[in-house]
């Protein structure tokens, strides 16, 4: 399962391009919040799995990933996520180190951010 992690404050309409079956975590902003609310209403009575979170001063990627992991990781109620598509953040060395702490590696860098995959157990 893939999780979309949107850290781009100007993501806006691009939210409509994300696969509706994939959970998304989206940073709240003037452009993002109305689209998230629209998606919730349009998908009622079974709202899309989109979590809107408030930006903090100096985004703490590790804390955010820890929260995502609590909801979608191996100890969660459903199948654990195995990939993470990140929008609005570059795969810098500190980010790569944080991902490694959660058993993920950067599989691909993109013009919008990066895609990370879970490292299989035993590797």
Residue pairs with C-beta under 8 A, 6 or more apart in sequence:
1 22
1 23
1 72
1 78
1 79
1 80
1 81
1 82
1 83
2 19
2 22
2 81
2 82
2 83
2 84
2 85
3 22
3 23
3 24
3 25
3 68
3 72
3 81
3 83
3 84
3 85
4 18
4 19
4 22
4 23
4 24
4 25
4 85
4 87
5 24
5 25
5 64
5 68
5 84
5 85
5 86
5 87
5 89
6 15
6 24
6 25
6 26
6 27
6 32
6 87
6 88
7 27
7 59
7 86
7 87
7 88
7 89
7 113
8 14
8 27
8 87
8 88
8 112
8 113
9 27
9 29
9 31
9 32
9 55
9 88
10 29
10 31
11 26
11 27
11 29
11 31
11 32
11 35
11 87
11 88
12 31
12 32
12 35
13 35
14 87
15 24
15 26
15 32
15 35
15 36
15 39
15 50
16 35
16 39
18 24
20 43
20 48
22 49
23 49
23 50
23 51
23 72
23 81
24 48
24 49
24 50
24 51
25 50
25 51
25 53
25 64
25 68
26 32
26 36
26 50
26 51
26 52
26 53
27 53
27 54
27 55
27 59
27 88
28 36
28 52
28 53
28 54
28 55
29 55
32 52
33 52
36 50
36 52
39 47
39 48
39 50
40 47
40 48
40 50
51 71
53 64
53 67
59 89
61 89
61 95
61 98
62 98
62 101
65 98
65 99
65 102
66 102
68 81
68 84
69 102
70 76
72 78
72 80
72 81
73 80
73 81
74 80
80 118
81 118
82 117
82 118
83 107
83 115
83 116
83 117
83 118
84 99
84 104
84 115
84 116
84 117
85 113
85 115
86 113
86 114
86 115
86 116
87 112
87 113
88 112
88 113
89 95
89 113
89 114
90 109
90 113
90 114
91 99
91 106
91 109
91 113
91 114
91 116
96 105
96 106
99 105
99 106
99 116
103 118
103 119
104 116
104 117
104 118
104 119
105 116
105 117
105 119
106 114
106 115
106 116
107 114
107 115
107 116
107 117
108 114
108 115
